[in-house]
Amino acid sequence: FFFQAEDGIRDYKVTGVQTCALPIWSRLDLSGGAAIPPCDLLIAAGPVRPYSTNEIAKIDKYLDTGGRMLALFNFFSINKPTGLETLFPEYGVIIADKAVRDRVNTTTGGEMRDIVVSDFGSHSIVRPLRDLRLQVILPRLILPTERRGGGGAAVEPLFFSGREGTVHDVRQGVPDPVPAWNVHTNFPLDRKS
Protein backbone atom coordinates (compact mmCIF):
# COMPACT_ATOMS: atom_id res chain seq x y z
CA PHE A 1 0.00 0.00 0.00
CA PHE A 2 1.10 3.55 -0.72
CA PHE A 3 0.12 6.37 1.56
CA GLN A 4 0.66 10.09 1.25
CA ALA A 5 2.56 10.02 -2.01
CA GLU A 6 3.30 13.63 -2.84
CA ASP A 7 3.71 12.96 -6.58
CA GLY A 8 0.86 11.23 -8.33
CA ILE A 9 1.06 7.45 -7.95
CA ARG A 10 -0.37 7.03 -11.40
CA ASP A 11 2.30 9.33 -12.80
CA TYR A 12 4.17 7.35 -15.45
CA LYS A 13 6.90 9.95 -15.94
CA VAL A 14 10.42 8.97 -14.97
CA THR A 15 9.96 10.80 -11.66
CA GLY A 16 6.71 9.05 -10.76
CA VAL A 17 6.34 6.46 -8.02
CA GLN A 18 4.98 4.06 -10.64
CA THR A 19 8.51 3.57 -11.99
CA CYS A 20 9.12 1.24 -9.05
CA ALA A 21 7.42 -1.40 -11.23
CA LEU A 22 5.49 -2.90 -8.32
CA PRO A 23 3.04 -5.47 -9.69
CA ILE A 24 0.08 -4.65 -7.41
CA TRP A 25 -0.44 -1.54 -5.33
CA SER A 26 -3.25 0.33 -3.68
CA ARG A 27 -3.48 3.74 -2.12
CA LEU A 28 -4.15 3.56 1.62
CA ASP A 29 -5.99 6.15 3.68
CA LEU A 30 -4.76 6.01 7.28
CA SER A 31 -7.18 8.63 8.57
CA GLY A 32 -10.07 6.22 9.26
CA GLY A 33 -10.53 3.96 12.25
CA ALA A 34 -9.41 0.67 10.71
CA ALA A 35 -5.96 -0.83 11.22
CA ILE A 36 -3.55 -1.22 8.32
CA PRO A 37 -4.68 -4.33 6.42
CA PRO A 38 -2.24 -7.17 5.74
CA CYS A 39 0.13 -6.26 2.92
CA ASP A 40 3.58 -7.22 1.66
CA LEU A 41 5.00 -3.70 1.86
CA LEU A 42 3.79 -0.34 3.17
CA ILE A 43 5.38 2.56 1.30
CA ALA A 44 5.54 6.16 2.53
CA ALA A 45 6.47 7.99 -0.66
CA GLY A 46 7.99 11.34 0.26
CA PRO A 47 5.65 12.57 2.98
CA VAL A 48 5.79 16.32 3.71
CA ARG A 49 2.83 16.78 6.05
CA PRO A 50 2.60 15.59 9.66
CA TYR A 51 0.77 12.36 10.36
CA SER A 52 -1.82 12.41 13.11
CA THR A 53 -1.22 10.61 16.40
CA ASN A 54 -3.74 8.00 15.25
CA GLU A 55 -1.91 7.42 11.94
CA ILE A 56 1.46 7.07 13.70
CA ALA A 57 -0.08 4.58 16.15
CA LYS A 58 -1.35 2.48 13.22
CA ILE A 59 2.07 2.46 11.57
CA ASP A 60 3.70 1.56 14.90
CA LYS A 61 1.33 -1.36 15.43
CA TYR A 62 1.83 -2.55 11.85
CA LEU A 63 5.64 -2.52 12.25
CA ASP A 64 5.54 -4.01 15.74
CA THR A 65 3.59 -7.00 14.43
CA GLY A 66 6.13 -7.73 11.70
CA GLY A 67 4.92 -5.43 8.91
CA ARG A 68 7.38 -4.21 6.30
CA MET A 69 7.77 -0.57 5.31
CA LEU A 70 9.76 1.42 2.78
CA ALA A 71 9.94 5.07 3.79
CA LEU A 72 11.26 7.56 1.24
CA PHE A 73 12.00 10.84 2.99
CA ASN A 74 11.58 14.06 1.08
CA PHE A 75 14.11 16.89 1.49
CA PHE A 76 11.22 19.31 1.81
CA SER A 77 10.12 17.68 5.08
CA ILE A 78 13.37 18.60 6.87
CA ASN A 79 11.74 21.56 8.61
CA LYS A 80 8.28 19.93 8.67
CA PRO A 81 8.42 16.79 10.84
CA THR A 82 6.05 14.05 9.71
CA GLY A 83 5.95 12.09 12.99
CA LEU A 84 7.86 9.19 11.48
CA GLU A 85 11.07 10.87 12.72
CA THR A 86 9.99 10.26 16.33
CA LEU A 87 8.63 6.75 15.68
CA PHE A 88 11.54 5.23 13.77
CA PRO A 89 14.20 5.42 16.54
CA GLU A 90 12.16 2.74 18.33
CA TYR A 91 13.01 0.50 15.38
CA GLY A 92 16.68 1.48 15.09
CA VAL A 93 16.55 4.34 12.57
CA ILE A 94 17.31 8.04 12.99
CA ILE A 95 15.86 10.39 10.38
CA ALA A 96 18.10 13.43 10.72
CA ASP A 97 17.15 16.94 9.70
CA LYS A 98 20.25 17.11 7.54
CA ALA A 99 21.02 16.52 3.87
CA VAL A 100 23.79 14.38 2.40
CA ARG A 101 25.91 15.67 -0.45
CA ASP A 102 28.69 13.97 -2.37
CA ARG A 103 31.02 16.10 -4.51
CA VAL A 104 32.27 13.09 -6.49
CA ASN A 105 28.95 11.33 -7.17
CA THR A 106 26.83 14.21 -8.42
CA THR A 107 25.51 15.42 -11.76
CA THR A 108 25.02 19.02 -10.61
CA GLY A 109 28.64 20.10 -10.09
CA GLY A 110 29.33 22.44 -7.19
CA GLU A 111 25.66 22.62 -6.22
CA MET A 112 25.70 18.91 -5.25
CA ARG A 113 21.89 18.72 -5.35
CA ASP A 114 21.91 15.02 -6.11
CA ILE A 115 23.85 11.85 -5.42
CA VAL A 116 24.27 9.19 -8.05
CA VAL A 117 24.25 5.98 -6.02
CA SER A 118 26.07 2.84 -7.10
CA ASP A 119 26.66 1.26 -3.66
CA PHE A 120 23.58 -0.71 -2.66
CA GLY A 121 22.80 -2.82 0.39
CA SER A 122 21.87 -6.49 0.26
CA HIS A 123 18.10 -6.13 0.71
CA SER A 124 16.04 -7.81 -2.02
CA ILE A 125 14.23 -4.57 -2.92
CA VAL A 126 17.48 -3.04 -4.24
CA ARG A 127 18.94 -6.23 -5.71
CA PRO A 128 17.68 -5.37 -9.23
CA LEU A 129 19.57 -2.04 -9.00
CA ARG A 130 23.02 -3.48 -8.31
CA ASP A 131 24.24 -3.10 -11.91
CA LEU A 132 22.58 0.28 -12.27
CA ARG A 133 22.93 3.73 -10.80
CA LEU A 134 20.20 5.56 -8.90
CA GLN A 135 19.94 9.34 -8.80
CA VAL A 136 18.56 10.70 -5.53
CA ILE A 137 17.76 14.40 -5.22
CA LEU A 138 18.81 16.16 -2.00
CA PRO A 139 18.80 12.95 0.06
CA ARG A 140 18.23 13.16 3.79
CA LEU A 141 20.64 11.68 6.30
CA ILE A 142 19.34 8.38 7.69
CA LEU A 143 21.37 6.53 10.30
CA PRO A 144 21.05 3.27 12.17
CA THR A 145 20.89 3.48 15.96
CA GLU A 146 20.30 1.15 18.86
CA ARG A 147 16.65 0.18 19.03
CA ARG A 148 14.69 1.87 21.80
CA GLY A 149 11.46 -0.08 21.69
CA GLY A 150 12.53 -3.55 20.57
CA GLY A 151 9.60 -3.85 18.16
CA GLY A 152 9.20 -6.52 15.53
CA ALA A 153 10.77 -4.71 12.56
CA ALA A 154 14.28 -5.33 11.24
CA VAL A 155 16.16 -2.49 9.56
CA GLU A 156 18.47 -2.81 6.56
CA PRO A 157 20.27 0.02 4.74
CA LEU A 158 19.37 0.20 1.06
CA PHE A 159 22.14 2.41 -0.36
CA PHE A 160 25.10 4.54 0.63
CA SER A 161 26.85 7.74 -0.40
CA GLY A 162 30.43 7.57 -1.63
CA ARG A 163 33.58 8.22 0.39
CA GLU A 164 33.28 11.96 -0.29
CA GLY A 165 29.79 12.17 1.21
CA THR A 166 29.26 15.04 3.63
CA VAL A 167 26.39 16.03 5.87
CA HIS A 168 24.89 19.49 5.55
CA ASP A 169 22.89 21.13 8.30
CA VAL A 170 20.14 22.97 6.45
CA ARG A 171 17.97 24.02 9.39
CA GLN A 172 19.38 27.53 9.34
CA GLY A 173 19.18 27.73 5.56
CA VAL A 174 22.97 27.71 5.21
CA PRO A 175 24.69 24.39 4.48
CA ASP A 176 27.40 23.56 7.01
CA PRO A 177 29.42 20.69 5.55
CA VAL A 178 30.53 18.07 8.06
CA PRO A 179 32.40 14.95 6.92
CA ALA A 180 29.90 12.09 6.92
CA TRP A 181 32.23 9.79 8.81
CA ASN A 182 32.27 12.22 11.78
CA VAL A 183 28.50 12.14 12.31
CA HIS A 184 28.46 8.81 14.11
CA THR A 185 31.66 6.82 14.30
CA ASN A 186 29.92 3.43 14.27
CA PHE A 187 27.76 4.16 11.24
CA PRO A 188 29.63 6.06 8.50
CA LEU A 189 27.70 6.88 5.37
CA ASP A 190 30.29 5.01 3.36
CA ARG A 191 30.22 1.49 4.70
CA LYS A 192 33.69 0.79 3.24
CA SER A 193 35.52 3.41 5.32
N, C-alpha and C positions, 0 to 999 in steps of 0.2 A: 504494500500500500504506500502511496505517496501522500504526504500531507504538507500543506503550506508551501508548495512550489511557487517561487516568485516569478519564474518564467513559465509560460504556458506548457503544460505537460504534453499537449498535443502538437507542440511546435516542432516541426520536422527540420528546422534549420540546423546547421552544425552546432549552434549554441544550445539547442533545446534539450531538455531532459530525455526526450524520446531516443536520443542517440545512444543511450545506454543499451539499447537493443534487448530490453527485458521482455520475455515472451508474453507475460500476462501481468497487468497492473490495474489498480483501481485507485481512485482518489478517495481519501479517508477524511471524514470530518470528525475531529476530536471534541467538538464543542457539546455534543449531546451527552446523555447519561450512560450510554452503553460502553462497555470495556472494548479495548482493541481486539478485534476478532483474530482468530488464528491466521497467521500468514507466514510465508517463508522469509520475508525481509520487509522491514518498515524503513522507509526512506524519508528523511527530512531534507528537502532539496533547497538549500539556501534560505533558511528562514531569516526574516528581518524584523518581525514583530514579536512582542512577548507572548508566550503561551500563558494561559490562565493556570492557576493553581490546580484546578481539576484536570486540565490537559497534561500537566507535568506529572501528576499522580498516576494517570493512566499509562503514560510512557514508562514511569518507574516500575509499576506493577508488571507491565509487559516484559521489560528487561529482567526483572527479578525472577520471573517464572521461566526464563530461558529464551525469551524472544530475541531476535536478531535485528540490528538497526544499522543503517548507513546514514551518517549525518554529514552533510556537506555544508560547511559554514561559510557564509557570505562575508566578504570584507566590510560591507556596509552595515553589518550588525555589530561591529566592534564597539561603538558607543551606544548601542541599543540592545542590551542583554535580552536574550530570548527566554531564559529560564533553564535552558539545557546546560548553560555554563555552570550553574549551581548543582544540577543533578549529576552530571557526568563524573565529578570527582569520586562519588560513591562507587563508581565502576572502574576507577583507575585511569581517568582521562581528565586533563586540564585543558580547557579551551581558553587560551590567553587572549587578552585584548591587544595583541601585537601582530604585526605582519612579518612574513618571512620574505627576504629578497636574496637573490643569488646573481652576482655580477657576471658569472661565467655562463650560467644556464638561463639566459634571457633572450628574448627577441626584440626587446625595446631599448637596448643600449643603456645609457646612464640612468634612465628613468627606472629601470628594473621593475616594471609593473607586472611582470609575469615570471614564472619559472617553468622551464621545459624539463619535465621529469623523465628520467630514464632509469631510476633506481626504485624498483617496486618491492614490496613485501612479499610474503609467501601465501597470503590469503587467496582463496580460489576466485574471489571477485576481481582481482587484478591480474590473475594468471594470463588471461588473453592479451594483456597489455605489455607483457615482458619484452617482446621484440619491437615494441612501438615506443613512441614518446607522447607524453601527455602535457598539454599546456594548461597551467592553472593560473588564473588571473588574481593578483594580489592575495595570495593564500595566507590564511591565518595560522598562527603558531598553535600547534596541538601537541601536547606532551603527555607521556605516560606518568603516572604517579602511583603511590601505594593506595590500594583500595580502602576507602573509608567504611563503606557499608557492607562489603562482602556479599553483594548480590549475585545473581545467577549468571551474569553476562561475562564473557571473556573478551578481551580487547586485543586487537592485532593492528599494528601500523600498516598502512596500505602503500605509502610512498614517502620518499625522503628528498630533501634538497641536496645539492652537491656540497663539496667541501668548502666552498666559498659562501655558503648560506649565512646570512646575518639576520638578526631580529631587529625590527624597527618599532619603537614605541610611537604609536600614532595618536595617542589620546590627546596630546596637546596640539595636534595638527602639524608638528614638526618631527620628521623621522629622526630618530636617535640610534644610529647603527650600533649594535652590540654583537660581537662574534657569537654565532649560534652555539658553539661548544661551551661558552661561558654561562649560558642560561641555567643549565642544570647538568652538573658534571656526570651524572649517571645516564642521562638520556640526551646525547648530542643529536642534532638534526641529521648529521651525516653518520650513519651507523658504522661506517668503516673507519672513523677517526679514533 
